[in-house]
Amino acid sequence: MSIDIKLYDYDLPEGMIAFYPAEPRDSSKLLYLPLSGGKTEHTVFKRFPEFLRKDDLLVLNDSRVFPARLFGRKKETGGKVEIFLLEKMQENIWEALVRPGRRLQPGAEVEFFDRKLIARLGDRTASGGRVVHFSSNGDLMSIIWKHGEVPLPPYIDRAAEESDKTRYQTVYAENVGAVAAPTAGFHFTEKIFRALKEVGIKTVKLTLHPGLGTFRPITRADAEKHQMHEEKYSIPSETADTINKAMADGRRLIAVGTTTVRALESSFNNFGEIRPCEMESTGLFIKPPYDFKVIKGLLTNFHLPKSTLLLLVSALGGRERVLQAYKEAIERSYRFYSYGDAMLLL
């Protein structure tokens, strides 16, 4: 069954992409789209707990973004070099994107931060990156956290600032490994979690590290031919047990973010349960029509046109209803994308 990607396009007026986050976090706007039908509701995220039942289970992605963008100079010539860390391969050895990659042959060295860090470039990887060997004057990750830049999405057309190291994270971020944030969680505050707890709504966590592929648009006219990027995820045994009991009891599972959906739907096994796992890869492409096995609702942000994320949301809410909701959001001056406002499909 082919999918015409043009059906998942929309026009976003200039100036509606959020370059900075809302302050405080829970002051973001919230669009509620009832999955059972009916009108959308426009409110603020502070009211999010009011849309849930006391026996609902929220599933969060606790992935933590690290400042993966490093700027240095080639040792021989002093030319500028950017190294974008993608994944740790071994101790002090990473897969990374290197710019300008074609001019830097294996064995070339790059110096960073007054020689606190030196990178020696290795061979190319199967995914188009480079193997990079680091030597450092001190702990490597401490140097990266201090001097590296947060890899803001390409549509946020500004330089990363020190505040992004905190703000381009959820308040519950824990497991380091992401180069893109699970942005649906940006709206949560400790006050929101207290409100959820007061009415008996429980939360559990899993980890899926979003990669650069999350920003990759679908370029094929038939979305069915799109090659989905892979991401690594972990589901602790305690989380799996809690989810499986909730499903057995008929309770609603609500995913916070599309990354959480991918992890949950990928781990659902033939016995009708969530399977615990550690750092497995998923290339699951959720698109219409899709039979969701686990989730009953989704909290998410507003996504790019012709993106895999928009297709995922449309698989749950229906393409026409989702695009109509996007139209309403544009008319009401919602803020879009990573630092933008939220949408609840439930």
C-alpha positions as CSV (number, residue, x, y, z in Angstrom):
1,M,0.0,0.0,0.0
2,S,1.6,3.3,-1.1
3,I,1.5,6.5,0.9
4,D,1.5,9.8,-0.9
5,I,3.8,12.0,1.2
6,K,2.2,15.1,-0.3
7,L,-0.9,14.3,1.8
8,Y,1.2,14.9,4.9
9,D,2.3,18.4,4.0
10,Y,1.1,21.8,5.5
11,D,2.2,25.4,5.3
12,L,3.7,26.9,8.4
13,P,3.8,30.7,8.4
14,E,7.2,32.3,9.0
15,G,7.9,33.1,12.6
16,M,5.9,30.2,14.2
17,I,9.0,28.0,14.8
18,A,9.9,28.4,18.5
19,F,13.6,29.4,18.8
20,Y,13.4,29.5,22.6
21,P,11.3,27.5,25.1
22,A,8.3,28.7,27.1
23,E,9.1,29.9,30.6
24,P,8.0,28.4,32.8
25,R,7.9,25.0,31.2
26,D,4.2,24.3,32.0
27,S,3.1,27.6,30.5
28,S,3.1,26.0,27.0
29,K,-0.2,25.9,25.1
30,L,-1.9,22.5,25.0
31,L,-4.2,21.3,22.2
32,Y,-6.4,18.4,23.2
33,L,-7.6,16.1,20.4
34,P,-10.1,13.5,21.6
35,L,-9.6,10.2,19.9
36,S,-13.2,9.2,20.4
37,G,-14.3,12.2,18.2
38,G,-15.6,15.6,19.2
39,K,-14.1,19.0,19.2
40,T,-10.6,20.0,20.0
41,E,-9.9,21.9,23.1
42,H,-7.3,24.7,23.5
43,T,-5.8,25.3,26.9
44,V,-2.4,25.4,28.7
45,F,-0.2,22.6,29.8
46,K,-0.8,23.4,33.5
47,R,-4.2,21.7,33.0
48,F,-2.7,18.5,31.6
49,P,-3.4,16.4,34.7
50,E,-7.1,17.3,34.3
51,F,-7.4,15.2,31.1
52,L,-6.2,12.0,32.8
53,R,-7.9,9.3,34.9
54,K,-6.5,8.3,38.3
55,D,-5.7,4.8,37.0
56,D,-3.8,6.0,33.9
57,L,-0.2,5.1,33.5
58,L,2.2,7.7,31.9
59,V,5.3,6.3,30.2
60,L,8.3,8.7,29.9
61,N,11.6,8.6,28.0
62,D,14.4,9.6,30.4
63,S,17.0,10.0,27.6
64,R,19.5,12.8,28.3
65,V,21.0,14.9,25.6
66,F,24.8,15.6,25.8
67,P,26.7,18.6,24.2
68,A,27.7,16.5,21.2
69,R,28.9,19.3,18.9
70,L,32.6,20.0,19.2
71,F,34.5,22.8,17.4
72,G,38.2,22.6,16.9
73,R,41.1,23.2,14.5
74,K,43.1,20.9,12.4
75,K,46.5,20.4,14.0
76,E,48.5,20.9,10.7
77,T,46.8,23.9,9.2
78,G,44.6,25.5,11.9
79,G,41.5,25.1,9.7
80,K,38.2,24.9,11.5
81,V,36.7,21.5,12.1
82,E,33.4,20.4,13.6
83,I,33.0,17.0,15.1
84,F,29.4,15.9,15.9
85,L,29.4,12.9,18.3
86,L,26.9,10.2,17.4
87,E,27.6,7.1,19.5
88,K,30.2,5.8,21.8
89,M,31.9,2.7,20.3
90,Q,34.5,2.0,23.0
91,E,36.3,3.9,25.7
92,N,37.5,7.2,24.1
93,I,36.4,6.0,20.7
94,W,33.2,7.5,19.1
95,E,31.4,7.4,15.8
96,A,30.9,11.0,14.7
97,L,30.1,13.3,11.8
98,V,33.1,15.3,10.7
99,R,33.1,18.6,8.7
100,P,34.7,19.2,6.4
101,G,35.1,15.4,6.2
102,R,36.5,15.1,2.7
103,R,39.5,17.2,3.5
104,L,40.4,15.2,6.6
105,Q,42.1,11.9,5.9
106,P,42.5,9.0,8.4
107,G,45.2,9.9,10.8
108,A,44.5,13.6,10.8
109,E,44.4,15.2,14.2
110,V,42.1,17.9,15.5
111,E,42.7,20.0,18.6
112,F,40.0,21.4,20.9
113,F,39.8,23.7,23.9
114,D,43.4,24.8,24.1
115,R,44.6,21.2,23.5
116,K,42.6,19.8,26.4
117,L,41.2,17.4,23.9
118,I,42.8,15.9,20.7
119,A,40.9,13.8,18.2
120,R,42.6,11.5,15.7
121,L,40.3,10.6,12.8
122,G,39.9,7.0,11.7
123,D,38.0,5.2,8.9
124,R,34.5,5.9,7.6
125,T,31.6,4.0,9.1
126,A,28.8,2.2,7.2
127,S,26.4,5.0,8.1
128,G,28.6,7.7,6.6
129,G,30.3,8.9,9.8
130,R,33.9,8.5,11.0
131,V,35.6,6.6,13.7
132,V,37.2,9.2,16.1
133,H,39.9,8.3,18.7
134,F,40.1,10.9,21.6
135,S,42.9,11.6,24.0
136,S,42.3,14.2,26.7
137,N,43.9,16.1,29.5
138,G,41.3,15.0,32.1
139,D,38.1,13.0,31.9
140,L,36.7,13.0,28.4
141,M,33.0,13.3,29.2
142,S,33.7,16.1,31.8
143,I,35.5,18.1,29.1
144,I,32.7,17.5,26.6
145,W,30.0,18.6,29.1
146,K,32.0,21.7,29.9
147,H,33.1,22.8,26.4
148,G,30.8,21.1,23.9
149,E,27.6,22.7,22.4
150,V,24.1,21.3,22.6
151,P,23.1,20.1,19.1
152,L,20.0,22.2,18.6
153,P,17.8,21.1,15.6
154,P,18.6,22.6,12.3
155,Y,15.4,24.6,12.2
156,I,16.4,26.5,15.3
157,D,18.4,29.1,13.5
158,R,20.7,30.4,16.2
159,A,23.8,29.4,18.0
160,A,23.4,27.1,21.1
161,E,23.6,29.0,24.4
162,E,24.7,27.8,27.8
163,S,21.1,27.7,29.0
164,D,20.3,25.1,26.3
165,K,22.3,22.5,28.2
166,T,19.6,22.7,30.8
167,R,16.6,23.7,28.8
168,Y,17.0,21.3,25.9
169,Q,16.4,18.5,28.4
170,T,13.4,17.2,30.3
171,V,13.5,17.7,34.1
172,Y,13.6,13.9,34.5
173,A,16.4,13.3,31.9
174,E,18.9,10.7,33.3
175,N,20.4,8.3,30.8
176,V,23.0,10.1,28.7
177,G,23.2,9.2,25.0
178,A,20.9,11.4,22.9
179,V,21.8,13.9,20.3
180,A,18.2,15.0,20.0
181,A,15.8,15.5,22.9
182,P,12.5,13.7,23.6
183,T,10.8,17.1,23.4
184,A,7.3,16.2,24.5
185,G,8.6,16.0,28.0
186,F,9.9,19.6,28.0
187,H,6.5,20.8,29.4
188,F,6.7,18.9,32.6
189,T,7.7,20.5,35.9
190,E,8.0,19.1,39.5
191,K,4.7,20.9,40.2
192,I,3.0,18.9,37.4
193,F,4.4,15.6,38.7
194,R,3.1,16.5,42.2
195,A,-0.4,17.2,40.7
196,L,-0.3,13.8,38.9
197,K,0.7,12.0,42.1
198,E,-2.0,13.7,44.1
199,V,-4.7,12.2,41.9
200,G,-3.1,8.8,41.7
201,I,-1.6,8.8,38.3
202,K,1.6,6.8,38.1
203,T,4.6,7.2,35.9
204,V,7.3,4.8,34.6
205,K,10.4,5.4,32.5
206,L,12.2,3.8,29.7
207,T,15.1,5.0,27.5
208,L,15.3,5.6,23.8
209,H,18.1,7.8,22.5
210,P,16.8,10.0,19.7
211,G,19.4,10.4,16.9
212,L,19.8,12.9,14.0
213,G,17.6,10.7,11.8
214,T,14.6,12.1,13.7
215,F,15.0,15.3,11.7
216,R,15.4,13.6,8.4
217,P,12.5,14.4,6.1
218,I,10.8,11.9,3.9
219,T,12.0,12.6,0.4
220,R,10.4,9.7,-1.4
221,A,7.0,10.4,-3.1
222,D,5.8,7.1,-1.7
223,A,6.5,7.2,2.1
224,E,6.4,3.4,2.1
225,K,9.8,3.4,0.4
226,H,11.4,5.6,3.1
227,Q,14.3,4.0,4.9
228,M,13.6,4.5,8.6
229,H,16.5,5.4,10.9
230,E,17.3,3.1,13.8
231,E,17.5,4.2,17.4
232,K,18.6,2.3,20.6
233,Y,16.3,1.8,23.5
234,S,16.1,0.1,26.9
235,I,13.1,-1.0,29.0
236,P,13.9,-2.0,32.6
237,S,12.3,-5.1,34.0
238,E,10.4,-3.0,36.6
239,T,9.0,-0.7,33.9
240,A,7.9,-3.7,31.8
241,D,6.3,-5.4,34.8
242,T,4.3,-2.3,35.7
243,I,3.2,-1.8,32.1
244,N,2.2,-5.4,31.6
245,K,0.1,-5.3,34.8
246,A,-1.6,-2.1,33.7
247,M,-2.5,-3.6,30.3
248,A,-3.8,-6.8,32.0
249,D,-6.0,-4.6,34.3
250,G,-7.3,-2.7,31.3
251,R,-5.8,0.6,32.3
252,R,-4.8,3.3,29.7
253,L,-1.2,3.7,28.8
254,I,-0.3,7.2,27.6
255,A,3.1,7.7,26.0
256,V,4.9,11.0,26.5
257,G,6.6,11.5,23.1
258,T,6.9,9.6,19.8
259,T,10.2,8.1,21.0
260,T,8.3,6.4,23.8
261,V,5.8,5.0,21.4
262,R,8.5,3.5,19.2
263,A,10.1,1.8,22.2
264,L,6.9,0.4,23.5
265,E,5.5,-0.8,20.2
266,S,8.9,-2.3,19.3
267,S,9.1,-4.3,22.5
268,F,5.6,-5.8,22.4
269,N,6.0,-9.6,21.9
270,N,3.9,-12.5,20.6
271,F,2.6,-13.1,24.2
272,G,0.9,-9.7,24.3
273,E,3.4,-8.3,26.7
274,I,6.2,-5.7,26.9
275,R,9.6,-7.4,26.9
276,P,12.4,-5.8,29.0
277,C,15.6,-5.2,27.1
278,E,18.8,-3.2,27.1
279,M,20.2,-1.1,24.3
280,E,18.4,-2.8,21.4
281,S,17.9,-1.2,18.1
282,T,14.6,-0.4,16.5
283,G,13.8,0.7,13.0
284,L,10.1,0.6,13.4
285,F,8.3,2.9,11.1
286,I,4.8,3.7,12.4
287,K,2.6,5.0,9.7
288,P,-1.1,4.8,8.7
289,P,-2.7,2.4,8.9
290,Y,-1.1,1.0,12.1
291,D,-2.7,-1.2,14.9
292,F,-1.3,0.2,18.1
293,K,-0.7,-2.7,20.5
294,V,0.2,-0.8,23.7
295,I,-0.6,2.9,23.9
296,K,-4.1,4.5,24.2
297,G,-2.9,8.1,24.1
298,L,0.0,10.3,23.2
299,L,1.4,13.6,24.4
300,T,3.6,15.1,21.7
301,N,4.7,18.4,20.1
302,F,3.9,19.7,16.6
303,H,6.1,18.1,13.9
304,L,7.6,19.0,10.6
305,P,5.6,18.5,7.4
306,K,6.3,15.2,5.5
307,S,8.1,13.8,8.6
308,T,8.0,10.3,10.0
309,L,6.8,11.8,13.3
310,L,3.8,13.4,11.6
311,L,2.9,10.1,10.1
312,L,3.1,8.4,13.5
313,V,0.8,11.0,15.0
314,S,-1.6,10.6,12.0
315,A,-1.6,6.8,12.5
316,L,-3.1,7.4,15.9
317,G,-5.3,10.4,15.4
318,G,-6.2,10.1,11.7
319,R,-4.6,12.2,9.0
320,E,-7.5,14.6,8.4
321,R,-8.2,15.3,12.1
322,V,-4.5,15.8,12.9
323,L,-4.0,18.2,10.0
324,Q,-7.2,20.1,10.9
325,A,-5.8,20.3,14.5
326,Y,-2.5,21.7,13.1
327,K,-4.6,24.3,11.1
328,E,-6.3,25.4,14.3
329,A,-3.0,25.6,16.1
330,I,-1.6,27.8,13.4
331,E,-4.7,30.0,13.5
332,R,-4.2,30.4,17.3
333,S,-0.5,31.2,17.1
334,Y,0.8,28.0,18.7
335,R,4.6,27.7,18.7
336,F,5.9,24.7,16.6
337,Y,8.6,22.0,16.8
338,S,11.1,21.2,19.6
339,Y,10.8,24.2,21.8
340,G,7.1,24.7,20.9
341,D,3.7,23.8,22.3
342,A,2.1,20.5,23.0
343,M,-0.7,18.3,21.7
344,L,-2.6,15.5,23.6
345,L,-4.3,12.8,21.6
346,L,-6.4,10.8,24.1
